[in-house]
Amino acid sequence: MEKLNIGLFIDTWFPMVDGVINVVDNYAKRLCKFANVTVFAPKVNKNYTGSNLPYKIVFCKSAKFFNLDYRLPLPKLDKVFKKQIKAANLDVIHIHSPFSIGKMAAKFGNKNKIPVISTFHSQFKQDFMRATKSKAITKILLKVIIKVFNRSNLLLTMNPKCAEIIKGYGYKGKIELLPNGTDLNSETDLSKQIKEIKEKYEISDGQVVLITIGRLVKLKNIDLVIDSCKILKEQGFNFKLLIIGGGQDEKYFKRKVKENKLSGEVKFVGKVYDATMKSAFFSLANLNVFPSFYDTDGIVKIEAAAFETPTLFAKGSVASSSCKDNVNGYICEAKPNSFAKKIIEIFNDTNYSAVCKRAKNDLYLSWDGVVEKLLDIYLKEKKND
């Protein structure tokens, strides 16, 4: 059987790092063992070539977009990019964002009778409201992106709550659930790396190690974590919080930590790209604190689960939908007092070790297993086309 020609389309790319880029990169790295894979993405940094990747990447022009982390892709103005899409002779088109690149890919697929699959990764209504402060404009923008999603033969998303959200936006087509995964595992000896981390961030024996990991932007609700830490310190709880990542609000969070006199308890690690070091942080941590209402799933909860590290979610968040409180993770009200109280309760509870084990059993998935299912979906859609 001939290999499929698969095109993955995304509106941002490395060296920017976010959850969607992580998903597409992990898909492509594994799919290229069985298919001809091309990622179509914007050129975010002129010095970044993608030459170290095991799959093909085609860049389109982009422009600076206000003061945001993201750049604006310009596929319509890039004749070479358009020609590369045609030359790829694609059997399947998989779009991961419904903006300029995704929109072009969906139209191209419909016109040329190529199956179009889309993945719903983000809560766009929140993004639009935050950017425009207008319900009317948000409604218009949702109609624009739903036109792109409704060009799909199939939409993939991570959990039933995400499916409800996209239907609420106006999506009318087929939906299948495909959770995210991780390539991190607990099989490597991490003792050396853990020792380095403990020495660098002055972590003593007996301290509870909390981590929060992701882009350092206010929409991730990191304020709640810092406010909770202030209460934990006031109550004499012995802990260290490691904040891993970078982003446009990093200076704001560092200033807040300093103003609240938490510099001894809260440490900023920066971005961690090395898989072994990332594994060491998860292995060392006693609890992954994930208060975001923005994220639809949160790969970090799966990464943490690989090391039997449970996650604390905000009640009502989409990411918490796969968690059962005090069974395979923890959930509480998104208030500083509630979070602080819950953290103290977690480490006074004899059930903690059982929750750690259930977190791995229930939430951990490998990327290999996820991509095996994805390839079956591609083959089915190609056959049905």
Residue pairs with C-beta under 8 A, 6 or more apart in sequence:
3 34
3 35
3 36
4 34
4 35
4 36
4 91
4 92
4 378
4 379
4 382
5 35
5 36
5 38
5 88
5 89
5 90
5 91
5 92
6 31
6 35
6 36
6 37
6 38
6 90
6 91
6 92
6 94
6 378
7 38
7 39
7 40
7 85
7 88
7 90
7 92
7 93
7 94
7 105
8 24
8 27
8 28
8 37
8 38
8 39
8 40
8 94
8 96
9 39
9 40
9 41
9 93
9 94
9 95
9 96
9 97
9 101
9 102
9 104
9 105
10 20
10 21
10 24
10 39
10 40
10 41
10 95
10 96
10 97
10 101
10 102
11 41
11 42
11 70
11 73
11 96
11 97
11 99
11 100
11 101
11 102
12 18
12 20
12 21
12 41
12 42
12 44
12 70
12 71
12 73
12 97
13 21
13 39
13 41
13 42
13 43
13 44
13 48
13 50
13 57
13 59
14 21
14 25
14 44
14 45
14 48
14 50
15 44
15 45
15 48
16 44
16 69
16 70
17 215
17 271
17 273
18 215
19 121
19 180
19 214
19 295
19 297
19 298
19 299
20 96
20 97
20 121
20 122
22 299
23 96
23 119
23 121
23 180
23 299
24 39
24 96
25 53
26 181
26 183
26 367
26 371
27 94
27 367
27 371
27 374
28 37
28 39
28 53
28 54
28 55
29 53
29 54
29 55
30 367
30 368
30 371
31 37
31 55
31 371
31 374
31 375
32 54
32 55
34 375
35 375
35 378
36 56
37 55
37 56
38 55
38 56
38 57
38 58
38 84
38 88
38 90
39 53
39 55
39 56
39 57
39 58
40 57
40 58
40 60
40 81
40 84
40 85
40 101
40 105
41 57
41 58
41 59
41 60
41 73
41 101
42 59
42 60
42 61
42 62
42 71
42 72
42 73
42 74
42 101
43 59
43 60
43 61
43 62
44 62
44 71
50 57
50 59
58 81
58 84
58 85
58 88
59 81
60 73
60 74
60 75
60 78
60 81
60 101
61 73
61 74
61 75
61 77
61 78
61 81
62 71
62 72
62 73
62 74
63 71
63 72
63 74
64 71
64 72
65 71
65 72
67 248
68 248
69 215
69 217
69 247
69 248
72 100
73 99
73 100
73 101
74 100
75 81
75 82
75 100
75 101
75 104
76 100
76 104
82 104
85 104
85 105
85 108
90 109
90 114
91 114
91 115
91 378
91 382
92 114
92 115
92 117
92 378
92 381
92 382
93 105
93 106
93 108
93 109
93 114
93 115
93 116
93 117
94 116
94 117
94 118
94 119
94 378
95 101
95 102
95 105
95 106
95 116
95 117
95 118
95 119
95 148
95 152
96 102
96 118
96 119
96 121
97 121
97 122
98 106
98 118
98 124
98 145
98 146
98 148
98 149
99 145
99 148
102 118
102 148
103 148
105 116
106 116
106 118
106 148
106 151
106 152
107 151
108 114
109 115
109 116
109 151
110 116
110 151
113 385
114 385
115 153
115 154
115 378
115 381
115 382
115 384
115 385
116 151
116 152
116 153
117 152
117 153
117 154
117 155
117 156
117 377
117 378
117 381
118 148
118 149
118 152
118 154
118 155
118 156
119 155
119 156
119 157
119 178
120 149
120 155
120 156
120 157
120 162
120 165
120 166
120 171
120 296
121 157
121 296
122 294
122 296
123 165
123 294
123 295
123 296
123 318
124 141
124 142
124 145
124 169
125 138
125 142
125 165
125 169
126 219
126 293
126 294
128 137
128 138
128 141
128 142
129 135
129 138
130 219
132 138
132 141
142 169
142 170
143 170
145 169
146 169
146 170
146 171
149 155
149 166
149 169
149 171
149 173
150 170
150 171
150 172
150 173
152 173
153 173
153 174
153 381
153 384
153 385
154 173
154 174
154 175
154 176
154 377
154 381
155 166
155 171
155 173
155 174
155 175
155 176
156 175
156 176
156 177
156 178
156 377
157 163
157 166
157 175
157 177
157 178
157 296
158 177
158 178
158 179
158 180
158 296
158 297
159 177
159 179
159 296
159 297
159 318
159 321
159 322
160 177
160 321
161 296
161 318
161 321
162 296
162 297
162 318
163 175
163 177
165 296
165 318
166 175
167 175
176 377
178 370
178 373
178 374
178 377
179 297
179 302
179 322
179 365
179 370
180 297
180 299
180 302
180 365
180 370
181 299
181 302
181 365
181 366
181 367
181 368
181 369
181 370
181 371
182 299
182 302
182 303
182 306
182 364
182 365
182 366
182 367
183 275
183 366
183 367
183 368
184 275
184 278
184 279
184 282
184 303
184 306
184 307
185 279
185 306
185 366
186 279
186 283
186 306
186 307
186 308
188 276
188 279
190 276
190 279
190 280
190 283
193 276
193 277
193 279
193 280
194 280
194 283
194 284
196 280
197 203
197 242
197 277
197 280
197 281
197 284
198 204
198 284
201 240
201 242
201 267
201 269
202 240
202 264
203 209
203 240
203 284
206 238
207 238
207 239
207 240
208 237
208 238
208 239
208 240
208 286
208 287
208 343
208 347
209 239
209 240
209 242
209 284
209 285
209 286
209 287
210 225
210 229
210 239
210 240
210 241
210 242
210 285
210 286
210 287
210 288
210 289
210 343
211 241
211 242
211 243
211 244
211 281
211 282
211 285
211 287
211 288
211 289
211 304
212 222
212 225
212 241
212 242
212 243
212 244
212 288
212 289
212 290
212 291
213 243
213 244
213 245
213 272
213 281
213 288
213 300
214 220
214 244
214 245
214 292
214 295
214 300
215 245
215 246
215 247
216 222
216 243
216 245
216 246
216 247
216 248
216 249
216 250
216 253
217 247
217 248
217 249
218 249
218 252
219 292
219 294
220 291
220 292
220 294
220 295
221 291
221 292
221 293
221 294
221 314
221 334
222 243
222 249
222 253
222 291
223 253
223 256
224 291
224 314
224 334
224 335
224 336
224 339
225 241
225 243
225 289
225 291
225 339
226 253
226 256
226 257
226 260
226 262
226 266
227 336
228 289
228 336
228 339
228 340
228 343
229 239
229 241
229 260
229 262
229 265
229 266
229 340
230 260
230 262
230 336
231 336
231 337
231 340
232 239
232 265
232 340
232 343
232 344
233 262
233 265
235 340
235 344
237 340
237 343
237 344
239 265
239 343
240 265
240 266
240 267
241 265
241 266
241 267
241 289
242 267
242 269
242 281
242 285
243 253
243 266
243 267
243 268
243 269
244 269
244 270
244 271
244 272
244 281
245 269
245 270
245 271
246 270
246 271
250 268
253 268
254 268
257 263
257 266
257 268
269 281
272 278
272 281
278 303
279 306
279 307
282 288
282 303
282 304
282 306
282 307
282 309
283 307
283 309
285 304
285 307
285 309
286 309
286 347
287 309
287 310
287 311
287 312
287 330
287 343
287 346
288 300
288 301
288 304
288 309
288 310
288 311
288 312
289 311
289 312
289 339
289 343
290 298
290 300
290 301
290 311
290 312
290 313
290 314
290 319
291 312
291 313
291 314
291 317
291 334
291 339
292 298
292 314
292 317
292 319
293 314
293 316
293 317
293 318
293 334
295 317
295 318
295 319
296 318
296 319
297 318
297 319
297 322
298 311
298 319
300 311
301 311
301 313
301 319
301 322
301 323
301 329
301 363
302 363
302 364
302 365
304 310
304 311
304 359
305 311
305 359
305 360
305 362
305 363
305 364
306 360
306 364
307 360
308 356
308 357
308 359
308 360
309 356
309 359
310 328
310 329
310 330
310 352
310 355
310 356
310 359
311 323
311 329
311 330
311 359
312 329
312 330
312 331
312 332
312 339
312 342
312 343
312 346
313 319
313 320
313 323
313 329
313 330
313 331
314 320
314 331
314 332
314 333
314 334
315 331
315 332
315 333
315 334
316 334
317 334
320 329
320 331
322 362
322 363
323 329
323 330
323 331
323 363
324 362
325 331
325 332
326 349
326 351
326 355
327 355
327 358
327 362
328 355
328 358
328 359
328 361
328 362
328 363
329 355
329 359
329 363
330 342
330 346
330 355
332 338
332 339
332 341
332 342
333 339
346 352
